């Protein structure tokens, strides 16, 4: 309070206000930083995550973090390279084992052929502080902790956001755009009157975070990253290692039972248990009916909530940030067409719907199993029940929940900002050759541009991120420097310059990369998705420039 007893008030301006400092809000902040956009990020909490939810960062999200310069820090956050990544279905931790997926360790698994950045284990209590520190907290950086949004006032040319910090200081920030990354109950979404209808019934669950020193040592080769506790009394959800040492999280049905008793019921070993937190949460399946209301956008859980089964929630949210960031930057720089920002919803909402349904199938695979009452008995009947359930789990394709790269990479954007080419969809199956899945060997417009190594530690993906990139293969031309229509890439360069769209031309003579990229000319957007491709430079380069910047054509 001021000397007069009134609440202190301030007024500021920024280009983008991000509401919410979870992983998705922080990811968007990294992208805007990468593009030189002025922004403010406000987070109601103090930057600590007492009860971590996110544990695995998927490979496509890791590619985005690579672009933003933090992938190595995420991998080095603390997860032991020699800790098993196995997933085991058990009647109890230390009890009977029903089935196991042997997935190696982060240190010994072979690198996949389709990405330079395989998934990483980095629980949210490591990830959020790491990203926050990289961005910087006020006054050194744009992140403001302990600060709540209390009001939005939308105008045609800006949004006024009333913020209150922990000392009661009220600040009005006038922003060109606001992005709500403020979680499943998103006040920003509610302020915009945007509905998020339920697609499947809500489940009320409980997460118990506990410390259990020595559990991994006692388990020895029976240890796992995830133990699916599967027993007829109601436990059939994961008990997950959270730090690779002594921190664990058990998910179970909500109820009044003492937390330590529930944890001990999930284990057979006599080990010390210290319960650190016990929270009840709602597993919802929702996708917002709209992702935009004028100058206000939604991203992450504010736009979609899905089952954690399969780890697609964070991946979908980081994908939102990677898509929206460059489009906001383009609009603020003045070269975006009038329809570019609308393509955020048309591109990202279908991905969220597909991810939600896949996650729900994973969940149903777990909760719909009928469990014999004899499952934990040391009898012949119990042995038969365990063998039958083990076969059922093995036959249900359980690996898809933990290793399904096509879900992270094989989607194809269809929007007015993608050049129209109707020569086929991205194959949804897994026809894999010696050089990786087929979706890493196509440049259909709308797909994520393929990864191939250009040299030690250098991927084709490292070419993308700052601007549009036109890749030219072979001699960089067709027919001695001219395309079939008599033009060269110079026409496209001039067209982009005329529209003030940043473009870089890269010539590549690598035969393997040329084979993966399928056409002599491939135009890649700042988010790494293919915008256009051709056997020759376009005969109408101004139309292509207008299409990819969202100006029709």
C-alpha positions in Angstrom: 0.0 0.0 0.0 1.1 3.6 -0.6 1.4 6.2 2.1 -2.1 7.2 1.3 -3.4 3.7 1.9 -4.4 3.1 -1.7 -3.1 0.1 -3.8 -0.2 1.1 -5.9 -0.8 1.1 -9.7 1.5 1.0 -12.7 1.0 0.8 -16.4 3.3 -0.9 -19.0 3.3 -1.9 -22.6 4.6 -5.1 -24.2 4.1 -7.0 -27.5 2.9 -10.3 -26.0 1.7 -11.2 -22.5 2.0 -14.9 -21.6 -0.2 -15.9 -18.7 1.1 -19.0 -17.0 4.6 -20.2 -16.3 4.3 -23.9 -16.7 6.3 -25.8 -19.4 4.2 -24.6 -22.3 4.2 -20.9 -21.3 7.9 -21.1 -20.8 8.3 -22.9 -24.1 6.5 -20.0 -25.9 8.6 -17.5 -24.0 11.8 -19.3 -25.3 10.4 -19.1 -28.9 9.6 -15.4 -28.6 13.1 -14.8 -27.1 14.6 -16.7 -30.1 12.7 -14.3 -32.4 13.5 -11.1 -30.6 9.9 -10.4 -29.5 9.2 -8.3 -26.5 7.0 -10.1 -23.9 6.1 -10.5 -20.3 5.3 -13.8 -18.7 3.3 -13.9 -15.4 3.0 -16.9 -13.1 0.9 -17.0 -10.0 3.3 -19.4 -8.3 6.8 -18.8 -7.0 8.6 -21.0 -9.5 8.8 -24.1 -7.4 7.0 -27.3 -8.3 6.2 -29.2 -5.2 4.3 -31.9 -6.8 5.7 -32.7 -10.3 3.4 -34.0 -13.0 5.3 -34.0 -16.3 8.2 -36.5 -16.4 9.1 -37.4 -20.0 9.8 -34.8 -22.7 8.9 -36.3 -26.0 11.3 -36.3 -29.1 9.4 -33.6 -31.1 9.4 -31.3 -28.1 13.1 -32.0 -27.6 13.7 -30.9 -31.2 12.0 -27.6 -30.3 14.1 -27.3 -27.2 17.2 -28.0 -29.3 16.2 -25.0 -31.5 15.9 -22.8 -28.4 19.2 -23.9 -27.0 18.1 -25.8 -23.9 18.0 -29.5 -25.0 21.4 -30.3 -23.5 20.5 -28.6 -20.2 17.3 -30.7 -20.1 19.3 -33.9 -20.6 21.7 -32.9 -18.0 19.1 -31.9 -15.4 19.7 -34.9 -13.2 18.3 -38.1 -14.5 20.9 -40.9 -14.2 22.1 -42.1 -17.5 22.4 -45.7 -16.2 18.8 -45.9 -14.7 16.6 -48.4 -16.5 13.8 -47.1 -18.7 11.9 -50.4 -18.4 8.2 -50.5 -17.9 6.9 -53.4 -15.8 3.4 -54.6 -15.0 3.4 -56.1 -11.5 0.9 -57.2 -8.8 3.0 -55.0 -6.5 6.5 -53.5 -6.6 8.7 -56.3 -5.5 5.8 -58.8 -6.1 4.8 -60.9 -9.1 5.8 -59.5 -12.5 3.3 -59.9 -15.3 5.0 -58.4 -18.2 8.1 -56.1 -19.0 9.1 -53.8 -21.8 12.9 -53.7 -21.9 13.8 -50.3 -23.0 17.5 -50.0 -21.9 18.8 -46.8 -20.4 19.3 -43.2 -21.6 23.0 -44.0 -21.7 23.0 -47.2 -23.7 20.0 -47.1 -26.1 21.0 -46.6 -29.7 20.2 -43.2 -31.3 17.0 -43.4 -33.4 17.4 -42.7 -37.2 14.6 -40.2 -37.3 15.7 -37.5 -34.8 18.8 -35.9 -33.3 16.8 -35.5 -30.0 15.3 -38.7 -28.5 12.9 -38.3 -25.5 14.4 -37.1 -22.2 13.4 -37.7 -18.6 13.1 -34.4 -16.9 10.3 -34.1 -14.3 8.5 -30.8 -14.0 10.2 -29.9 -10.7 13.5 -29.8 -12.7 12.1 -28.6 -16.0 10.2 -25.5 -14.9 13.0 -24.0 -12.8 15.5 -24.8 -15.5 13.5 -22.9 -18.2 12.6 -20.1 -15.8 16.3 -19.5 -15.0 17.2 -19.6 -18.7 14.7 -16.8 -19.4 15.4 -14.8 -16.2 13.1 -13.5 -13.4 12.3 -9.9 -13.0 14.1 -7.5 -12.8 16.8 -9.4 -14.8 14.3 -11.1 -17.1 10.7 -11.1 -18.4 9.3 -13.7 -16.0 7.3 -12.3 -13.1 6.6 -14.8 -10.4 3.9 -14.5 -7.7 1.8 -12.4 -10.1 -1.9 -13.0 -10.9 -4.0 -11.9 -13.8 -7.2 -10.4 -12.4 -8.9 -8.8 -15.4 -8.7 -8.7 -19.2 -10.0 -5.7 -21.2 -10.0 -6.4 -24.9 -9.8 -3.6 -27.5 -9.4 -3.8 -31.3 -5.7 -2.9 -31.2 -4.6 -4.3 -27.9 -5.5 -6.1 -24.7 -5.3 -4.5 -21.2 -4.4 -7.0 -18.5 -4.7 -6.1 -14.9 -2.0 -7.9 -12.8 -1.5 -8.0 -9.0 1.8 -9.2 -7.5 2.5 -10.6 -4.1 2.9 -7.2 -2.5 -0.5 -6.0 -3.8 0.9 -3.8 -6.5 -1.5 -3.6 -9.4 -0.1 -3.3 -12.9 -2.0 -2.8 -16.1 -0.1 -4.3 -19.0 -1.2 -3.2 -22.5 -0.2 -6.0 -24.9 -0.7 -6.5 -28.6 -1.5 -10.1 -27.9 -2.2 -12.3 -24.9 -1.6 -16.1 -24.7 -3.3 -18.1 -22.0 -1.0 -20.9 -20.9 -2.8 -21.0 -17.6 -3.9 -24.6 -17.2 -6.9 -26.8 -17.5 -9.2 -24.4 -15.5 -7.8 -21.4 -17.5 -9.1 -18.1 -16.3 -8.1 -16.6 -19.7 -10.3 -19.2 -21.5 -13.2 -18.5 -19.2 -12.8 -14.7 -19.6 -13.1 -15.2 -23.4 -16.2 -17.4 -23.0 -14.6 -20.2 -24.9 -16.1 -23.7 -24.2 -14.0 -26.8 -23.7 -16.6 -29.7 -23.9 -15.8 -33.0 -22.3 -15.1 -35.8 -24.8 -14.9 -38.7 -22.3 -16.0 -39.0 -18.7 -13.8 -37.4 -16.0 -11.9 -39.6 -13.6 -10.9 -38.4 -10.1 -7.5 -39.7 -9.2 -4.8 -39.2 -6.6 -1.1 -38.7 -6.9 1.1 -39.5 -3.9 4.7 -38.2 -4.0 7.0 -40.0 -1.7 10.6 -40.6 -0.9 11.8 -44.2 -0.6 15.6 -44.4 -0.2 17.1 -47.8 -1.2 14.1 -49.0 -3.1 16.0 -49.2 -6.4 18.9 -51.1 -4.7 16.6 -53.6 -3.2 14.8 -54.2 -6.5 18.0 -54.6 -8.4 17.2 -56.1 -11.9 13.5 -55.9 -11.0 13.6 -52.0 -11.0 11.8 -50.1 -13.7 11.1 -46.5 -14.7 7.4 -47.3 -14.4 5.7 -50.1 -12.4 2.1 -50.5 -13.4 0.7 -51.8 -10.1 -2.0 -54.2 -11.3 -4.1 -55.8 -8.6 -7.8 -56.5 -8.1 -8.3 -54.2 -5.1 -8.3 -51.1 -7.4 -4.6 -50.3 -7.9 -3.9 -50.4 -11.6 -2.1 -47.2 -12.3 1.7 -46.3 -12.5 4.2 -46.0 -9.7 6.9 -44.0 -11.4 10.5 -43.2 -10.5 10.8 -39.4 -10.5 14.5 -38.7 -10.0 16.2 -42.0 -10.6 17.3 -42.2 -7.0 14.7 -42.0 -4.2 11.7 -40.0 -5.3 8.6 -41.7 -6.6 5.0 -40.9 -7.5 2.1 -43.3 -7.2 -1.2 -42.7 -9.1 -4.3 -44.3 -7.7 -8.0 -43.9 -7.4 -9.1 -41.0 -5.1 -10.2 -42.0 -1.6 -9.8 -41.3 2.1 -7.2 -44.0 2.8 -4.0 -42.9 4.5 -1.4 -42.1 1.9 1.4 -44.1 3.4 -0.9 -47.2 3.7 -1.8 -46.9 0.0 1.9 -46.7 -0.9 2.8 -49.7 1.2 -0.1 -51.6 -0.4 1.5 -51.0 -3.7 4.8 -52.6 -2.6 5.8 -55.8 -0.9 9.2 -54.6 0.3 9.8 -53.4 3.9 11.4 -50.0 3.1 11.2 -46.5 4.7 8.5 -44.3 3.1 8.2 -40.6 3.6 5.1 -39.1 2.0 5.9 -35.6 0.6 2.6 -34.6 -0.9 -0.8 -36.1 -1.6 -3.1 -34.4 -4.2 -6.4 -35.2 -5.8 -6.8 -34.3 -9.5 -9.3 -34.7 -12.3 -8.3 -36.5 -15.5 -10.3 -34.7 -18.1 -10.5 -35.1 -21.9 -11.3 -31.7 -23.4 -10.4 -29.6 -26.4 -11.3 -25.9 -26.6 -14.0 -25.1 -29.2 -11.8 -22.2 -30.3 -8.1 -21.4 -29.8 -8.5 -17.7 -30.5 -10.7 -14.8 -29.4 -9.5 -11.7 -31.2 -6.1 -10.9 -29.8 -6.2 -13.6 -27.1 -4.9 -17.2 -27.8 -4.9 -20.4 -25.8 -2.1 -22.9 -25.6 -1.2 -26.1 -23.7 -3.7 -27.3 -21.1 -5.8 -24.1 -21.5 -6.6 -25.4 -25.0 -6.6 -29.1 -24.4 -6.4 -31.6 -21.6 -5.8 -35.3 -22.2 -4.9 -38.4 -20.3 -1.2 -38.6 -19.4 -1.2 -42.2 -20.8 1.4 -41.9 -23.6 3.0 -38.7 -22.5 1.4 -36.6 -25.3 0.2 -33.7 -23.2 3.5 -31.8 -23.0 4.3 -32.7 -26.5 1.1 -31.2 -27.8 1.6 -28.1 -25.7 5.1 -27.5 -26.8 3.9 -28.0 -30.4 1.4 -25.2 -29.8 4.2 -22.9 -28.7 6.4 -23.7 -31.7 3.5 -23.0 -34.1 2.2 -19.9 -32.5 5.5 -18.2 -31.7 6.7 -17.6 -35.2 3.2 -16.5 -36.4 3.0 -13.9 -33.6 6.5 -12.7 -34.5 5.5 -12.4 -38.2 2.5 -10.4 -37.4 4.3 -8.1 -35.1 7.1 -7.6 -37.7 4.4 -6.6 -40.2 4.9 -9.3 -42.9 2.2 -11.8 -41.9 -0.9 -12.0 -44.0 -4.3 -11.3 -42.5 -5.0 -15.1 -42.2 -1.8 -16.3 -40.7 -2.8 -16.2 -37.0 -6.0 -18.0 -37.8 -3.9 -21.0 -39.0 -2.7 -21.6 -35.5 -6.1 -23.2 -34.7 -6.6 -24.9 -38.0 -3.1 -26.5 -37.6 -2.9 -27.3 -34.0 -6.5 -28.2 -32.9 -6.6 -31.4 -35.1 -3.3 -32.5 -33.5 -4.8 -32.0 -30.0 -8.0 -34.0 -30.9 -5.9 -36.9 -32.3 -3.6 -36.9 -29.3 -6.6 -36.9 -26.9 -8.1 -39.9 -28.6 -4.8 -41.8 -28.7 -4.2 -41.0 -25.0 -7.7 -42.2 -24.1 -7.1 -45.5 -25.9 -4.0 -46.0 -23.8 -5.9 -45.3 -20.7 -8.7 -47.7 -21.6 -6.1 -50.4 -22.3 -5.2 -50.1 -18.6 -8.5 -49.5 -16.9 -10.7 -52.0 -18.9 -8.7 -55.1 -18.0 -10.6 -57.5 -15.8 -8.5 -58.7 -13.0 -8.9 -62.1 -11.2 -9.3 -62.0 -7.5 -6.6 -64.7 -7.3 -4.0 -62.5 -9.0 -1.8 -62.0 -5.9 -2.3 -65.5 -4.5 0.7 -67.8 -4.3 -1.5 -70.7 -5.6 -1.9 -72.6 -8.9 -5.0 -70.5 -9.6 -3.0 -67.3 -9.0 -0.2 -68.6 -11.3 -2.7 -69.3 -14.0 -4.4 -65.9 -13.6 -1.0 -64.1 -13.8 0.0 -66.0 -16.9 -3.2 -65.2 -18.6 -3.0 -61.5 -17.7 0.6 -61.4 -18.8 -0.4 -62.8 -22.2 -3.3 -60.3 -22.5 -0.9 -57.3 -21.7 1.7 -58.6 -24.3 -1.0 -59.0 -27.0 -2.4 -55.4 -26.4 0.6 -53.7 -28.0 1.7 -52.0 -24.8 4.8 -50.5 -26.4 2.7 -48.0 -28.3 2.0 -46.1 -25.1 5.8 -45.6 -24.5 7.4 -45.7 -27.9 5.1 -44.3 -30.7 7.2 -41.8 -32.7 4.6 -41.5 -35.4 2.3 -39.8 -32.9 5.0 -37.1 -32.3 6.2 -36.7 -35.9 3.8 -38.0 -38.6 1.0 -35.5 -38.4 0.5 -33.2 -41.4 -0.8 -29.6 -41.2 -3.5 -28.6 -43.6 -4.2 -24.9 -43.6 -4.4 -21.9 -46.0 -0.7 -21.2 -45.2 0.4 -24.6 -46.6 0.8 -25.0 -50.4 -1.8 -27.4 -51.6 -0.5 -30.7 -52.8 -2.8 -33.7 -52.9 -0.5 -36.5 -53.8 -1.0 -38.6 -50.7 -1.2 -38.5 -46.9 1.7 -39.3 -44.5 1.6 -43.1 -44.0 0.1 -43.8 -40.6 1.7 -47.2 -40.1 5.3 -48.0 -39.4 6.9 -49.2 -42.7 10.5 -48.8 -41.6 13.5 -49.1 -43.7 17.2 -49.2 -42.7 17.2 -45.4 -42.7 14.1 -45.0 -40.5 10.3 -44.6 -40.8 8.8 -43.4 -44.0 7.5 -40.2 -42.4 11.1 -39.2 -42.0 11.6 -39.6 -45.7 8.9 -37.3 -47.2 8.4 -33.6 -47.7 4.7 -33.5 -48.4 3.7 -29.9 -47.6 2.6 -29.6 -44.0 4.8 -32.3 -42.6 7.8 -31.8 -40.3 10.9 -31.6 -42.5 12.9 -34.8 -42.2 16.0 -35.2 -40.1 19.3 -36.3 -41.7 22.8 -35.8 -40.5 24.9 -33.2 -42.3 28.0 -33.9 -40.2 28.9 -34.9 -36.7 26.3 -33.4 -34.4 24.7 -31.4 -37.1 21.2 -32.2 -38.4 19.1 -30.8 -41.2 16.8 -29.6 -38.5 19.5 -27.2 -37.4 19.0 -25.3 -40.7 15.5 -24.2 -39.6 14.1 -21.9 -37.0 14.9 -18.3 -37.7 13.2 -17.7 -41.1 11.9 -19.5 -44.1 14.6 -21.7 -45.7 14.6 -22.7 -49.3 16.6 -25.9 -49.7 18.0 -26.4 -53.2 19.4 -29.8 -54.1 21.8 -30.9 -56.7 23.0 -27.9 -58.6 20.2 -25.8 -57.1 18.3 -25.5 -60.3 16.6 -27.4 -63.1 17.7 -27.3 -66.7 20.9 -25.4 -66.3 19.6 -22.9 -63.8 16.1 -22.5 -65.0 12.9 -24.3 -64.0 10.4 -25.7 -66.5 8.6 -22.4 -66.5 11.8 -20.5 -67.4 12.4 -19.1 -63.9 15.1 -19.5 -61.3 15.0 -19.3 -57.5 15.8 -15.6 -58.0 12.1 -15.1 -58.6 11.1 -16.6 -55.3 13.8 -14.6 -53.5 12.5 -11.4 -55.0 8.9 -12.3 -54.2 9.8 -12.9 -50.6 11.8 -9.7 -50.4 8.8 -7.8 -52.0 6.5 -9.1 -49.2 9.3 -8.5 -46.6 9.2 -12.2 -45.6 12.6 -13.4 -44.3 14.1 -16.1 -46.5 17.4 -17.9 -46.6 18.5 -20.1 -49.6 20.6 -23.1 -48.8 22.2 -25.3 -51.5 22.8 -28.9 -50.5 24.7 -31.5 -52.6 24.3 -34.4 -50.1 22.7 -37.3 -52.0 21.2 -38.8 -48.9 19.5 -35.6 -47.8 18.3 -35.0 -51.4 16.7 -38.5 -51.4 14.9 -37.8 -48.2 13.7 -34.4 -49.3 12.2 -35.9 -52.6 12.2 -32.7 -54.6 14.9 -30.4 -55.9 13.3 -27.4 -54.2 11.8 -27.5 -50.7 10.6 -24.5 -48.7 10.6 -24.9 -44.9 8.8 -22.7 -42.4 10.4 -21.2 -39.3 8.8 -24.0 -37.2 10.5 -26.7 -39.3 7.3 -27.7 -41.3 7.4 -27.9 -45.1 5.4 -25.0 -46.7 6.0 -25.8 -50.4 8.0 -28.1 -52.7 8.6 -28.4 -56.4 10.5 -30.1 -59.2 11.3 -26.6 -60.4 11.1 -23.1 -59.0 7.5 -21.8 -58.9 6.2 -20.1 -62.0 4.1 -17.8 -59.7 6.5 -17.0 -56.9 4.4 -14.1 -55.5 1.5 -16.4 -55.1 3.7 -18.9 -53.1 5.0 -16.0 -50.9 1.5 -14.9 -50.2 0.2 -18.4 -49.4 2.9 -19.2 -46.9 2.6 -15.9 -45.1 -1.2 -16.4 -44.7 -2.3 -13.9 -47.3 -4.2 -16.3 -49.5 -3.3 -16.6 -53.1 
